[in-house]
Amino acid sequence: MPPKIKCRVANCIYWQDGDCRAESITVAVEGTPNNSSAHNDRDTECETFRARA
Ligand code: SF4
């Protein structure tokens, strides 16, 4: 079973009441297009984020 994703980015189209409703998400090291290593949690980002219009 995939992990339940809790999220606090309330203006994302996939966000609902503190949960992520996307089928899957991609988390990457901020600013790097390929596989890379993060130094800490702040180096990471959700690339699936889409702002609510
Ligand atoms: S897609 Fe990313 S930013 Fe959007 S609700 Fe899910 S985890 Fe949060």
Backbone and ligand atoms as CSV (ligand in chain L), in Angstrom:
chain,resi,resn,atom,element,x,y,z
A,1,MET,N,N,0.853,-1.202,0.000
A,1,MET,CA,C,0.000,0.000,0.000
A,1,MET,C,C,0.883,1.245,0.000
A,2,PRO,N,N,0.568,2.201,-0.871
A,2,PRO,CA,C,1.390,3.418,-0.905
A,2,PRO,C,C,1.184,4.239,0.364
A,3,PRO,N,N,2.153,5.069,0.698
A,3,PRO,CA,C,2.013,5.884,1.901
A,3,PRO,C,C,0.934,6.938,1.720
A,4,LYS,N,N,0.257,7.229,2.806
A,4,LYS,CA,C,-0.680,8.351,2.785
A,4,LYS,C,C,0.145,9.628,2.878
A,5,ILE,N,N,-0.113,10.551,1.990
A,5,ILE,CA,C,0.694,11.772,1.950
A,5,ILE,C,C,-0.066,12.917,2.601
A,6,LYS,N,N,0.499,13.413,3.682
A,6,LYS,CA,C,-0.050,14.603,4.316
A,6,LYS,C,C,0.670,15.809,3.726
A,7,CYS,N,N,-0.043,16.892,3.523
A,7,CYS,CA,C,0.562,18.053,2.885
A,7,CYS,C,C,-0.020,19.324,3.497
A,8,ARG,N,N,0.768,20.376,3.496
A,8,ARG,CA,C,0.292,21.644,4.044
A,8,ARG,C,C,0.280,22.751,2.985
A,9,VAL,N,N,0.341,22.349,1.707
A,9,VAL,CA,C,0.328,23.340,0.620
A,9,VAL,C,C,-1.119,23.503,0.144
A,10,ALA,N,N,-1.848,24.369,0.810
A,10,ALA,CA,C,-3.301,24.434,0.645
A,10,ALA,C,C,-3.763,24.963,-0.710
A,11,ASN,N,N,-2.884,25.632,-1.464
A,11,ASN,CA,C,-3.329,26.167,-2.753
A,11,ASN,C,C,-2.951,25.248,-3.918
A,12,CYS,N,N,-2.637,23.998,-3.641
A,12,CYS,CA,C,-2.364,23.029,-4.713
A,12,CYS,C,C,-3.692,22.382,-5.105
A,13,ILE,N,N,-3.860,22.121,-6.429
A,13,ILE,CA,C,-5.124,21.529,-6.897
A,13,ILE,C,C,-5.359,20.139,-6.313
A,14,TYR,N,N,-4.312,19.458,-5.846
A,14,TYR,CA,C,-4.445,18.104,-5.298
A,14,TYR,C,C,-4.675,18.086,-3.805
A,15,TRP,N,N,-4.647,19.235,-3.191
A,15,TRP,CA,C,-4.739,19.309,-1.731
A,15,TRP,C,C,-6.183,19.296,-1.263
A,16,GLN,N,N,-6.455,18.526,-0.203
A,16,GLN,CA,C,-7.797,18.523,0.374
A,16,GLN,C,C,-7.715,18.197,1.862
A,17,ASP,N,N,-8.065,19.146,2.676
A,17,ASP,CA,C,-8.133,18.956,4.130
A,17,ASP,C,C,-6.856,18.349,4.711
A,18,GLY,N,N,-5.714,18.808,4.253
A,18,GLY,CA,C,-4.459,18.338,4.821
A,18,GLY,C,C,-3.891,17.086,4.182
A,19,ASP,N,N,-4.622,16.504,3.225
A,19,ASP,CA,C,-4.135,15.314,2.522
A,19,ASP,C,C,-3.848,15.643,1.056
A,20,CYS,N,N,-2.928,14.887,0.463
A,20,CYS,CA,C,-2.669,14.971,-0.983
A,20,CYS,C,C,-3.560,13.951,-1.680
A,21,ARG,N,N,-4.331,14.390,-2.671
A,21,ARG,CA,C,-5.249,13.500,-3.385
A,21,ARG,C,C,-4.724,13.080,-4.748
A,22,ALA,N,N,-3.473,13.389,-5.052
A,22,ALA,CA,C,-2.889,12.972,-6.332
A,22,ALA,C,C,-2.686,11.453,-6.331
A,23,GLU,N,N,-2.740,10.809,-7.501
A,23,GLU,CA,C,-2.503,9.370,-7.594
A,23,GLU,C,C,-1.067,9.034,-7.250
A,24,SER,N,N,-0.169,9.904,-7.623
A,24,SER,CA,C,1.234,9.749,-7.264
A,24,SER,C,C,1.856,11.138,-7.278
A,25,ILE,N,N,2.983,11.281,-6.614
A,25,ILE,CA,C,3.691,12.550,-6.655
A,25,ILE,C,C,5.163,12.273,-6.932
A,26,THR,N,N,5.847,13.296,-7.416
A,26,THR,CA,C,7.293,13.194,-7.613
A,26,THR,C,C,7.964,14.200,-6.697
A,27,VAL,N,N,8.872,13.705,-5.882
A,27,VAL,CA,C,9.668,14.569,-5.014
A,27,VAL,C,C,11.092,14.579,-5.546
A,28,ALA,N,N,11.652,15.759,-5.699
A,28,ALA,CA,C,12.981,15.889,-6.292
A,28,ALA,C,C,13.847,16.807,-5.458
A,29,VAL,N,N,15.140,16.784,-5.769
A,29,VAL,CA,C,16.047,17.745,-5.150
A,29,VAL,C,C,15.877,19.058,-5.905
A,30,GLU,N,N,15.558,20.087,-5.178
A,30,GLU,CA,C,15.235,21.376,-5.785
A,30,GLU,C,C,16.348,21.853,-6.710
A,31,GLY,N,N,15.959,22.216,-7.948
A,31,GLY,CA,C,16.909,22.795,-8.882
A,31,GLY,C,C,17.769,21.801,-9.643
A,32,THR,N,N,17.542,20.503,-9.460
A,32,THR,CA,C,18.338,19.524,-10.198
A,32,THR,C,C,17.421,18.640,-11.030
A,33,PRO,N,N,17.683,18.503,-12.320
A,33,PRO,CA,C,16.806,17.742,-13.199
A,33,PRO,C,C,16.944,16.228,-13.051
A,34,ASN,N,N,18.086,15.747,-12.597
A,34,ASN,CA,C,18.331,14.301,-12.545
A,34,ASN,C,C,18.401,13.811,-11.097
A,35,ASN,N,N,18.651,12.518,-10.968
A,35,ASN,CA,C,18.811,11.947,-9.629
A,35,ASN,C,C,19.927,12.694,-8.909
A,36,SER,N,N,19.673,13.022,-7.683
A,36,SER,CA,C,20.668,13.774,-6.936
A,36,SER,C,C,20.482,13.516,-5.455
A,37,SER,N,N,21.390,14.010,-4.654
A,37,SER,CA,C,21.324,13.809,-3.210
A,37,SER,C,C,20.923,15.096,-2.518
A,38,ALA,N,N,20.019,14.984,-1.552
A,38,ALA,CA,C,19.614,16.143,-0.762
A,38,ALA,C,C,20.461,16.225,0.501
A,39,HIS,N,N,20.756,17.436,0.921
A,39,HIS,CA,C,21.496,17.612,2.164
A,39,HIS,C,C,20.564,17.604,3.365
A,40,ASN,N,N,19.340,18.086,3.137
A,40,ASN,CA,C,18.354,18.109,4.216
A,40,ASN,C,C,16.968,18.229,3.590
A,41,ASP,N,N,15.945,18.238,4.411
A,41,ASP,CA,C,14.573,18.228,3.893
A,41,ASP,C,C,14.272,19.464,3.043
A,42,ARG,N,N,14.900,20.564,3.334
A,42,ARG,CA,C,14.618,21.787,2.584
A,42,ARG,C,C,15.200,21.771,1.177
A,43,ASP,N,N,16.040,20.827,0.888
A,43,ASP,CA,C,16.544,20.663,-0.486
A,43,ASP,C,C,15.508,19.980,-1.378
A,44,THR,N,N,14.461,19.433,-0.792
A,44,THR,CA,C,13.510,18.635,-1.571
A,44,THR,C,C,12.255,19.440,-1.896
A,45,GLU,N,N,11.574,19.025,-2.955
A,45,GLU,CA,C,10.355,19.727,-3.361
A,45,GLU,C,C,9.393,18.755,-4.037
A,46,CYS,N,N,8.107,19.095,-4.001
A,46,CYS,CA,C,7.097,18.317,-4.699
A,46,CYS,C,C,6.938,18.901,-6.093
A,47,GLU,N,N,7.335,18.127,-7.119
A,47,GLU,CA,C,7.225,18.606,-8.508
A,47,GLU,C,C,5.815,18.454,-9.044
A,48,THR,N,N,4.967,17.733,-8.348
A,48,THR,CA,C,3.590,17.516,-8.813
A,48,THR,C,C,2.695,18.705,-8.478
A,49,PHE,N,N,3.170,19.576,-7.618
A,49,PHE,CA,C,2.384,20.769,-7.226
A,49,PHE,C,C,1.870,21.533,-8.443
A,50,ARG,N,N,0.592,21.847,-8.416
A,50,ARG,CA,C,-0.003,22.751,-9.415
A,50,ARG,C,C,-0.871,23.745,-8.656
A,51,ALA,N,N,-0.591,25.004,-8.845
A,51,ALA,CA,C,-1.324,26.043,-8.128
A,51,ALA,C,C,-2.784,26.080,-8.557
A,52,ARG,N,N,-3.642,26.263,-7.608
A,52,ARG,CA,C,-5.062,26.474,-7.883
A,52,ARG,C,C,-5.234,27.810,-8.586
A,53,ALA,N,N,-6.050,27.838,-9.601
A,53,ALA,CA,C,-6.238,29.085,-10.361
A,53,ALA,C,C,-6.991,30.115,-9.535
L,1,SF4,S1,S,0.836,17.368,-5.233
L,1,SF4,FE1,FE,2.461,17.916,-3.771
L,1,SF4,S2,S,1.997,20.012,-3.157
L,1,SF4,FE2,FE,0.161,19.185,-4.113
L,1,SF4,S3,S,-1.081,18.372,-2.414
L,1,SF4,FE3,FE,0.188,16.696,-3.195
L,1,SF4,S4,S,2.032,16.682,-1.934
L,1,SF4,FE4,FE,1.015,18.679,-1.660
